[in-house]
Amino acid sequence: MNRPRQPHHGQGGFSLIEMLVAVVLVGMVLTVFLQVFSGSMRLSRKSRAMLEHHLQAEALFSRVLLQDERDEYFAWQGENDIGRWEIVLQELDTVVPLEEQDEITLALPSELFIETLTFYPAATTTSVVLQQIRRWPLNHFSEDFRLQNVLPAAVQETIE
């Protein structure tokens, strides 16, 4: 008893067009995902490199701050396998008002200097700039030293 086969209407699988649309949509989603993933990987590598450069600059600056700038062998600039650097010492004039309504200002009895390290890591075009404000007793630096190594005070800050 063989019955003749009848076509099944409405029970078939996906058509070729539906499959192509699904493949295209999956491809687009994967493309977007891979672009986001590769962008985050690039950003991660870049931030790791920036952190490493910053840590190298901090280590170098720590060593520099332990030295006496007045020493004739003080390295104002240098270069090694991790990069090159330069140190700048600048006077800082600061005027501090006693109170907001007072017109009288109080000058600090010591001298303030900004010590700036600019670090240029090897094989990059970026730089790291670190600064520290240091207080020295009056006349810590001789006039000759100031003329040769210290930038004049260009920054006038008022603390309110």
N, C-alpha and C positions, 0 to 999 in steps of 0.2 A: 503494500500500500504506500506507494509513493505519491505524496502530494506535491503538486507543483509549488515551487517557491514563489512567494509573493514579495514584492519590494516592501521594505520597512520604511514607512514614512514617519519622520519626527523622532526616530530612535537612533539616528546616526551619531558619529563622533563630531569632532571639530572639523570645520572646512579648512582648506589650504589658506584662505585669506585670514581666517581667525588665527591660525597658527603663526602666520607671518607677522600679523599685528602684535601678537604676544611676544614673539622673538624681538621685534623692534623695540617694544616697550621695556623689556628686560635689559636689552642692550643699552638703552638710554639711561636707565636707572644705574646700571653698573658703571657706565662712563662717568656720571656725576659722582658716584661714590668714590671711584678711583681718583678723580681729580681732587676731591676734598681730602682724601687720604694722603695723596702725594703732597698736597699743599701743607698739610699738618706735619708731615715728615720733614719737609724743607724748613718750616718754621721751628720745629724742634731742634734740628741741627744748628740753625742759626742762633737760637737762644742759648744752646749749649756752648757754642763758640764764644758768644758774647760774655757768658758767665765765666768761662775759662780766662778770657782776656782781662776781665775785671778782677778776678782773683790774682792773676799774675801781676797786675798793676798794684793791687793792694799790698801784696808781698814785697814788691819793689819799694813802694812808698814807705812801708814800715821800716825797711832797712835804711832808707834815706833819712827818715826822721830820727833815727838813733845816732846819726853822725852830726858833727858840729859843722855848720855851714861856714864858719870862720876859718876852718882848716884849709890850708893852701891846696891840699890834694882832694878837696871835696869835688865829687863828680856832678857838675851842673848838667851834664848831658852824657849819654853813653849809648852803647849798642851791644847786644849779645845775640845768642841764637833765638831768643823768644821775641825780640823786637828792639826798638830804640826808644829813648825817652829823653825828656828835658825837664829841668826843674826851674821854676821862676819864683823869686821871692819879691813880694810887693808890700809896701807899707799900707796900712789901713788906718785912716783917720775916722774915729767914731765919736760922735757927740751924743750924749745921753741926757735928755731932759729930766729934771727932778720930778716934775709933775706936769700934766698937760697945760694947766693954766699959768705955770711959771715961765718967765722969759729968760731965767738964768739957766745956763747949761753947765754941766759938769764934765770936764775932760778927764779921762782915765789917767792915773799916774804912771802907767806903764805903756809900753809900745806894743801895738798889735801888728802882726804881719800875716799875710796870706801866703802859704807855701803851696804851689800848684805843681802837680806832676802831670805831664801830658805823655801818655804811653801810646806808641804806634806799634801794634803787634805785627810780627813778621807775616808776610804774604797776605795782608789784608789792606783795605783802603780806609778802615775805620780807625778811630782813636778813642782812648779812654782818658778822661780828665778827672783827677781827684784833687780836692783842695782841703786844706786844714788851716784854721786860724790858730796862730800861736802867739802867746803873750811872752814878751821878754822884758827884763828890767830896763829902765832907762839907760841909754848909751851902751847897750849890749854889743851893738855893732859900731865899729869905728867909722869915722867920716869917709876914710879911703875905701873901706869895705862897701859902704852904702853907695858911693859913687860908681864902683865897679860892678856890684852884684845886685843891688836892690832897685826895683822900679819905684818911682815916686808914687805917693798916694794919689790914686785917681778915683777911688770910690769913696763917696761921702754918704754914710748910712745914718739915719736917724731912727732911733728906737722909740716908739711911742707907747 
